Amino acid sequence: MAATHPKVTNEIREVFLKDGVVKIPGAISAKWLQAIADMADKELSEPGEWVTDTNPGATENRLFTSRYRWKTDPLVNGYVHDSGVAHMAAALMNSNTTRLYFDHLLVKEPHTEAPTPWHQDIPYWPFLGKQICSAWVSVSGLTVDESSLEFVRGSHEWGSYFAPEAFDGAKNWTSDFEGEPAPDVAAARDEYDIVGFDVQPGDAIFFSAWILHGAPGNAGTKRRAALSTRWLGDDVTWYPHPGSDPTVTDDDTSVESGEYPGDDKHFPLVYSV
C-alpha cells in the first residue's frame, strides 16, 4: 500500500497525477521559514561549494542558487527529514518510499531580469522513472510576477524527453545528447495550457520532474527565496547520461545503470511506509 498523508487528499493526489503539479497550502510549518530565510542570507554572503551566482554581492538583479547542503548544514538536514515533504511526496506519487536526490536553495533578488527558462528537470538528472518530483517552498508570499512558478499543465504525460541546455541559452551544456530542445513556451504562451501559482509562506508546490516549467524574472521589490527538495520514488532507476548533473556520477556510487538507487550515502531513504 502506497503512502498516505493527511494533507494529501484523494482529490489533491488526482490533480497531481493528472496535471503534473499541485499546490498544498500551509504544507510547511512556520518554524522552518525564518530559518531558511536566515540560511539564504548566510549563503548569499558566504557561498558554499555548489553555487551559481550571476551578480555576486548585489542586492538587486541577482540570481543565486546553492545545492547539496543536506550533508553539511544541520538546518537543511533537519528540514529534509522532519518537515514532512518526503512523506507528502510519497503520498502524491503513490510511492511506498522517498529518497532525497538533492536540496536546492533558489534566490532572485528584487528587479532580477533573468527568467528561469522553460524546461524539464528529468534530462538534467541521472535518473529515469515517473515517481520523481520536487517540493518547492517559498519563505515569503509571492506572485508569479515576483517569480513564483508556472507550468504547462499535463506536459509530464507527453512522453517527451527534451535535450538539456544551458539556462543562459549557450550551446555548451552537452554535445552528446540526441533529442529536440524544449519548446519556446515563452514565445507562444497562448498555445499551451499554462498554470501559475501565487503562494503564501509555507505553501508547497509539488511537481513532476517531467513537467515543463519556468519562472519569470523577479519584477517585485522583495527577495524571492525558496527551498526546493528533489525526491525519488519506488520506480526510479539510475541513469547517468550526457548532460546529466555531474555532482554525483558513476564514480561516486556502486549503483549500476538501470538499478534502483539504493545508495544511502548519496540518496538517503527519508520516508518509508
MARVEXVEX-774879 format. One record per atom (N, C-alpha, C, CB): residue in one letter; x, y, z. Coordinates in steps of 0.02 Angstrom, whole numbers, plus 50000, padded with zeros to 5 digits. Glycine has a CB too. Layout:
N
AXYZ
...
//
This chain:
273
M500424994050000
M500005000050000
M500445006250000
M499525000050061
A500305010949954
A500705017049949
A500575021650008
A500565020649882
A501005026450016
A500965031150071
A500325035350068
A501565035750072
T500085037250127
T499545042150132
T499785047750179
T498885038750159
H499465053550174
H499645059250215
H499015063450224
H500225063450184
P498895066250284
P498275069950296
P498195076150250
P498245072250367
K498735079050227
K498685084850183
K498595082850110
K499295089250190
V498685076450095
V498635073950027
V497975070150021
V499245069450007
T497445073750006
T496795070549996
T496795066849930
T496215075749999
N496285062649920
N496225059249855
N496175064249798
N495625054549855
E495805069749810
E495725074849758
E496395078149741
E495225080149781
I496785079749792
I497435082849780
I497895078149742
I497765085049846
R497895071749762
R498315066849727
R498095066149654
R498275060049762
E497455066049641
E497215065449573
E497425071349530
E496455064749572
V497405077349560
V497635083349523
V498365082749506
V497505089749564
F498765080649555
F499485079949543
F499625074949488
F499845077849607
L499295069149490
L499425063949440
L499185066049371
L499095057449461
K498635069849368
K498355071949304
K498735078049275
K497615073649311
D498865083049317
D499155089349293
D499915089249297
D498895095149333
G500195085149340
G500915085149350
G501155090049402
G501255086549286
V500685093749432
V500865098949481
V500265100249526
V501105105449446
V500405101949589
V499875103949634
V500175108349689
V499515097649665
K499785112949714
K499985117049771
K499635114349833
K499825124549760
I500025113349886
I499745111349951
I499835117249998
I500085104849979
P499285120850014
P499335126650059
P499565124550129
P498675130350063
G499975128750159
G500185127550228
G500525120950239
G499605128050272
A500905118650190
A501215112050196
A501785112050247
A501475109850128
I502125117750253
I502715118150295
I502575122650354
I503335120650255
S502735120450414
S502605124450474
S503055130650476
S502705120250537
A502805135750509
A503145142250509
A503845141950540
A502735147350547
K503975137050582
K504625136850616
K505195135950567
K504635131150667
W505065132950509
W505595131950460
W505735138250419
W505415126250414
L505245142650410
L505295147850360
L505815153150377
L504635151050350
Q505815155550439
Q506315160550457
Q507015157550456
Q506165163450526
A507075151250476
A507725147950475
A507985147350403
A507685140950507
I507545145850355
I507765145450286
I507945152350260
I507205142350242
A507565157450278
A507725164250258
A508405166350285
A507185169150281
D508545164550348
D509205166150378
D509765162350342
D509205164450453
M509625156150323
M510115152250285
M510265155550218
M509865145050274
A509745158150186
A509845161650122
A510295167750131
A509175163850092
D510175171550184
D510615177250198
D511335175150205
D510385180850263
K511455169850242
K512135167450254
K512445164950189
K512135161950306
E512075161150150
E512345158450088
E512505164050038
E511855153550057
L512105169250037
L512235174849991
L512885178450010
L511655179649991
S513025178850074
S513635182250096
S514235177750100
S513515185350163
E514125171250111
E514675166450116
E514485160150077
E514825164650191
P514525160350011
P514285154849969
P514655148349983
P514345156649896
G514275142849978
G514565136249986
G514865133649922
G514045131450011
E514915126849916
E515285123849861
E514895123849795
E515475116749879
W514265121549797
W513895120449736
W513425126449724
W513485113849739
V513725131849697
V513375138249693
V513385140849621
V513695143349740
T512835143949602
T512805148049541
T512625155149563
T512275145249489
D512985160049540
D512885166949562
D513005171649503
D513365168749622
T512485174949480
T512545179049420
T512785186149433
T511885179349386
N512735188449495
N512925195349510
N513145195849583
N512325200249496
P513715192849599
P513925192249669
P513925198849707
P514605189149673
G513625198649767
G513625204349811
G513075209349799
G514265207749805
A512725208849744
A512205213849727
A511575212549768
A512045213649652
T511205217949781
T510565217249816
T509975217649768
T510495222749869
E510115218749704
E509605218549651
E509895214949591
E509365225749632
N509445212349549
N509645209149486
N510175203749498
N509905214449437
R510035199349546
R510495193849563
R510115187349566
R510865195249629
L510335182549527
L510065175749529
L510585171349562
L509875173149457
F510395168049616
F510865164049655
F510545157249672
F511055167849721
T510935151949664
T510695145349686
T511255141849723
T510465141149625
S511065137649770
S511535133649809
S511225126749819
S511705137049878
R511625121449812
R511365114649811
R511765110049856
R511355111949740
Y511485104149869
Y511825098649902
Y512105100749971
Y512395096049859
R511685103850011
R511905105950077
R511675101250133
R511645112950091
W511295095950116
W511005091750167
W511525087950208
W510535086850135
K512105086850180
K512625083250218
K512995087750267
K513115080150170
T513015094250254
T513445098750293
T513055103850334
T513905102250248
D512435105050318
D512045110150352
D511505106750394
D511725115150302
P511545107250461
P511045103950504
P510335106350490
P511215105150576
L510255112750471
L509585115250457
L509285111550397
L509605122850444
V509665111150343
V509405107850283
V509275100450297
V509895108650224
N509735097250333
N509645090250350
N509015089250392
N510255087650387
G508905093750440
G508305093350482
G507675094350441
G508335098350538
Y507695099150395
Y507115100550352
Y506965094350310
Y507255106650307
V507475091450279
V507375085550237
V507025079950275
V508055083050210
H507235078850337
H506985073050375
H506355074550416
H507525070550420
D506255080850435
D505735082250485
D505175086950461
D506045085050545
S505245089850403
S504735094650380
S504095091350355
S505015098950326
G504145084950336
G503565081450309
G503525081350233
G502945084550334
V503975084850198
V503925085050125
V504045078150094
V504415090050096
A504495074150123
A504625067550096
A504005063150099
A505205064150134
H503645063550155
H503035059750164
H502495061950113
H502765060550236
M502415068550106
M501935071150058
M502105069149987
M501885078750064
A502745069449970
A502955067449903
A502785060249889
A503715068649894
A502905055849937
A502745048749929
A501995047849917
A502965044649989
A501585051449957
A500855050849951
A500615053249883
A500515054650007
L500895058749859
L500695061449794
L500885056849736
L501005068349783
M501465053649741
M501715049449687
M501475042249691
M502465049549687
N501055040649742
N500845033649753
N501455029149762
N500425031249694
S501935031549801
S502545027749814
S502555025449886
S503165031949797
N502895019849899
N502995017549968
N503585021050002
N503115010049968
T504025023849962
T504645026749989
T504805033249953
T505235021749981
T505225037249986
T505545042949952
T506265043449975
T505165049549966
R506705044049927
R507415045549938
R507555052649915
R507875040349901
L508005055949951
L508205062649930
L508695062349873
L508505066549989
Y508595066349822
Y509105067349771
Y509545073249793
Y508795068649701
F509265079349797
F509645084849824
F509195090549846
F510145087449772
D509475094949886
D509135101049907
D509395106849864
D509255102549982
H508975111949854
H509135117249806
H508845123749832
H508855115549735
L509275128149856
L509075134949876
L509085139349814
L509535137749931
L508525142949801
L508475147149742
L508275154149763
L507965144149691
V508695159049745
V508575165949765
V508575170449703
V509105168349816
K508065174649698
K508075180049649
K507955186549688
K507525179049593
E508455190849686
E508395197249719
E507895201649681
E509075200749725
P507645207049712
P507185211549677
P507475213949610
P507015217549721
H507035214849563
H507205217549497
H507715213149460
H507485224649504
T507675206549473
T508085201849434
T507735200649368
T508185195149473
E508085202449315
E507775202049248
E507745194949221
E508165206449200
A508245190949238
A508305184349206
A507735179749227
A508965181149224
P507375177149178
P506875171949194
P507215165249205
P506345171449138
T506845160649234
T507045153549232
T506735150649169
T506815149649297
P507135148749120
P506865146549056
P506425140349064
P507425145049007
W505965139449016
W505535133649017
W505945127349004
W504965134348964
H505855122349045
H506255116249041
H505915110549079
H506965117449068
Q506145104549066
Q506015098749109
Q506615097749154
Q505875092249066
D506505095049214
D507065093349257
D507385086649238
D506845093049329
I506995081949216
I507225075049209
I507835074249165
I506665070749183
P507915077849108
P508505076649067
P509155078949100
P508435080049001
Y509095083349150
Y509695085849185
Y509905081249242
Y509555092749213
W509495076249258
W509615072049316
W509775064949295
W509015072149364
P510205061449332
P510425054749312
P509955049149335
P511115053349338
F509315050049320
F508815045149340
F508285044449286
F508485047049408
L507935038849287
L507325037949249
L506795035449298
L507415032949189
G506165036449280
G505605034349322
G505085039849325
G505835032549393
K504465037949332
K503925042849337
K503835045549407
K503275039749313
Q504085041949457
Q503995044049527
Q504605048249549
Q503895037949573
I504675053949516
I505195058749533
I504865065649536
I505785058649480
C504955069149591
C504625075649596
C505035080449639
C503925074849626
S504835086749636
S505125091949678
S504595094749724
S505435097549635
A504825097249782
A504395100949828
A504705107849838
A504315097149897
W504385112949809
W504645119849807
W504265123949857
W504585123049735
V504625126949905
V504315130649960
V504625137649964
V504395126950027
S504205142749959
S504435149649967
S504385151650040
S504025154449922
V504865155850062
V504855158150132
V504435164450139
V505555159450156
S504205167250082
S503775173250085
S503215172550035
S504195179650070
G502705176750041
G502175176849992
G502435179349926
G501585181050016
L502255176049871
L502485177849805
L501925177349754
L503075173549783
T501935181849705
T501515181049646
T501945178349590
T501185187849627
V501625176549535
V502005174349477
V502455179949452
V501535172049421
D502225186249455
D502645191849433
D503265192649477
D502235198249433
E503225190049538
E503805190249583
E504205183849579
E503575191449655
S504115180149525
S504495174149508
S504285167849544
S505215175349523
S503635167249560
S503375160649577
S503345156549512
S502675161149611
L503155150249517
L503245145549462
L502635145049417
L503425138749488
E502765143449353
E502255141949304
E502395135149272
E502215147549249
F501865131849248
F501925125149221
F501475124349159
F501735119949274
V501685120049114
V501245117849059
V500875111749085
V501655116248993
R500245112849102
R499855107649135
R499805101449091
R499145110249151
G499945095649120
G499895089249085
G500485087449042
G499305089349042
S500995091849038
S501555090348993
S501995084649019
S501985096648984
H501915082749082
H502285076949107
H502065070449075
H502205076449183
E501485070649041
E501225064649009
E501335064748933
E500485063849024
W501705069448907
W501825069748835
W502265064148809
W502125076448817
G502675061148853
G503165056348831
G503785059548802
G502865051848779
S503865066048813
S504435069748786
S505035069348834
S504245077048773
Y505625069648805
Y506245069848843
Y506705074748808
Y506575062548849
F506645081048827
F506975086448790
F507705086948808
F506625092948803
A508105088948759
A508835089548769
A508975094948821
A509185091248702
P509405093548869
P509595098648918
P510035103948886
P509955095548978
E509905110148903
E510285115748877
E510455120548933
E509895119448820
A510985124448924
A511165129548973
A510615134648979
A511835132848953
F510485136949039
F509925141649050
F510065148549021
F509795142249124
D510695150049006
D510835156548975
D510795156348899
D511525158948996
G510575150648873
G510495149948800
G511115147748764
G510275156448772
A511685147248799
A512305144948767
A512255137648748
A512905146248813
K512555135848692
K512535128848669
K513145125048695
K512515128548592
N513265125648760
N513865122548789
N513705117448843
N514305127848817
W513075115448849
W512895110848903
W513155103848887
W512135110648914
T512985101348829
T513235094848807
T513165094448731
T512855089048842
S513635090948701
S513605089948629
S513425082748611
S514265091848596
D513315078648662
D513215071448651
D512485069348657
D513625067548700
F512045073848677
F511355071848689
F510955072248624
F511025076448743
E510615066848608
E510195066748549
E509475068048569
E510255060148511
G509175073148542
G508485074748559
G508325081948542
G508355073448633
E507685083348537
E507475090148520
E507505094648581
E506765090048491
P507625101148570
P507625105748626
P506915106748652
P507935112548606
A506875109148714
A506215110748743
A505885116248701
A506275112948816
P505225116048694
P504895121148654
P504955128048687
P504155119448645
D504925133248646
D504965140048670
D504275142248694
D505245144948615
V504085139948753
V503425141348780
V503315148848787
V503325137848847
A503825152448808
A503765159648820
A503565163448757
A504415162448847
A503765160848699
A503615164348636
A502935162648608
A504145162648585
A502595157648637
A501955155548611
A501495153348668
A502035149748560
R501435157548718
R501065155648779
R500345153548764
R501075161348828
D500025156748716
D499325155148701
D499225148048675
D499055160148651
E499765144948654
E499715138248626
E499745132748679
E500255137148576
Y499855134748742
Y499955129848795
Y499465131148853
Y500685130048820
D499325125848889
D498895126348948
D499345127849008
D498485119648959
I499455134249019
I499925136449071
I499545137949135
I500325142649047
V499815135349190
V499545136849256
V500105139549300
V499205130549287
G499975145049334
G500455147949380
G500175148249450
G500665154949357
F500615148649499
F500405148249569
F500675154149609
F500635141649600
D500235158549632
D500415163149685
D500435159049750
D499895169149691
V500905160749794
V500985156749856
V501025161249917
V501615152449851
Q500825158349972
Q500925161250038
Q501505157650072
Q500275160950081
P501825160750123
P502375157350156
P502175150450181
P502625161550214
G502575145450163
G502445138650186
G502035134450139
G502105138850251
D501725137550088
D501405133550036
D501945129549999
D501005138049986
A501775123649978
A502245119449940
A501955117949871
A502405112849978
I502365119049820
I502185116949752
I502565110549738
I502355122549700
F502185105149729
F502485098649710
F502385097749635
F502155092749750
F502925095749601
F502865094849529
F503315089349504
F503025101349492
S503075086049452
S503425080449420
S504065082949387
S502975076949370
A504585078749388
A505205080349353
A505115080449277
A505745075349371
W504545077949253
W504415077649181
W504015083649155
W504045071249165
I503765087849198
I503335093249176
I503755099249152
I502865095349232
L503525102449099
L503835108749077
L503645114249125
L503615110549004
H504155117949147
H504025123349194
H504555128849187
H504015120749267
G504395134649214
G504845140249212
G504605145549261
G504905143249141
A504955151149262
A504755156749306
A505005163149275
A505035155749379
P504615168449279
P504855174949254
P505385177749301
P504275179949247
G505705183149279
G506135186749325
G505745189549383
G506505192249288
N506085192049432
N505755194949491
N505655202349479
N506175193649555
A505045204149461
A504875211149448
A504685214949512
A504315211649398
G504675211349568
G504455214349631
G505005217949667
G504165209049675
T504845220149728
T505315223949769
T505575220049828
T504975230249794
K505405213549832
K505655209449887
K506015203349859
K505085207249934
R506435200449900
R506815194549880
R506355188549871
R507355192949933
R506495184749821
R506175178149812
R506675172849834
R505945177049738
A506535169649891
A506965164349917
A506535158149926
A507315166449983
A506745152649896
A506365146449900
A506845140649909
A505925145449837
L506625135649945
L507005129449953
L506625123849918
L507135127750028
S506955120749871
S506655115149835
S507035108849852
S506655116449758
T506665103549867
T506965097049878
T506715092249825
T506795094349949
R507165087849802
R507025083449745
R506985076249770
R507585084249690
W506445072749750
W506275066349782
W506215060649731
W505625067049820
L506455054849751
L506465048849710
L506005043549741
L507185046049702
G505535040849700
G505075035849724
G505275028749705
G504395037249697
D504795024249711
D504925017049705
D505175014949636
D504305013249721
D504935018249583
D505075015649515
D505705018549484
D504485017149471
V506095022249522
V506665025849495
V507265021249483
V506875031549542
T507615022449428
T508235018849413
T508785023949399
T508145014049353
W509405021849411
W509995025849400
W510135026149325
W510615022949438
Y510225032249299
Y510305033049226
Y510765038949211
Y509615034149192
P511415038249227
P511875043649207
P511945043949132
P512565042549240
H511965049949104
H511975050749032
H512265057549015
H511255050049003
P512465058648953
P512725065248934
P512225070748949
P512915065248860
G512455075848983
G512015081349001
G511725080949070
G511465081748952
S511805075249104
S511535074849172
S512025077949222
S511395067449191
D511745080149278
D512125083649330
D512735079549351
D511675085049390
P513335082349347
P513935078449364
P514115078449438
P514515081149325
T513675081049481
T513845081349552
T513925074449582
T513305085249591
V513465069849566
V513525062849585
V513545058749521
V512925060649633
T514075054949512
T514185051249450
T514295043849465
T514775054149410
D514425040049412
D514585032949420
D515185031849465
D514705029749352
D515645036649465
D516245035949506
D516095036549581
D516745041249486
D515515039349598
D515345040649668
D514915035149699
D514985047149674
T514585031149658
T514095026349684
T514225019449654
T513385028649669
S514055014349692
S514115007449667
S513485005249629
S514255002649724
V512975009549627
V512355007849591
V512515007449516
V511795013149605
E512275002249484
E512375001349413
E511795004449374
E512454993949395
S511935006649313
S511425009449271
S510845004649263
S511705011349202
G510235007149272
G509645002949268
G509415000149334
G509754997349221
E509815001049387
E509644998549453
E509295003949495
E510264995949490
Y508905001649543
Y508615006249593
Y509175009549632
Y508125002349640
P509145016049644
P509695019649676
P509705018949752
P509665027049658
G509795012949776
G509775011549848
G510445013049881
G509575004349861
D510675019149873
D511315021349899
D511175026649953
D511775024249842
D511195024550016
D511015029150070
D511525034650080
D510925025350134
K512135033650057
K512645038850064
K512475044850021
K513325036050045
H512245043649960
H512115049049913
H511375050549904
H512415047349847
F510945045449912
F510225046249902
F509865043349963
F509985042849835
P509885046750019
P509645043750082
P508885042350080
P509795048350140
L508705036650108
L508005034850117
L507725039150174
L507915027250132
V507245043450158
V506975048050208
V506285045850232
V506925055050179
Y505885042950188
Y505225040650208
Y505095033650181
Y504665045550184
S504785029550223
S504585022850202
S503945021050239
S505145017650217
V503475018050205
V502845015950235
V502975010850289
V502355012950182
//
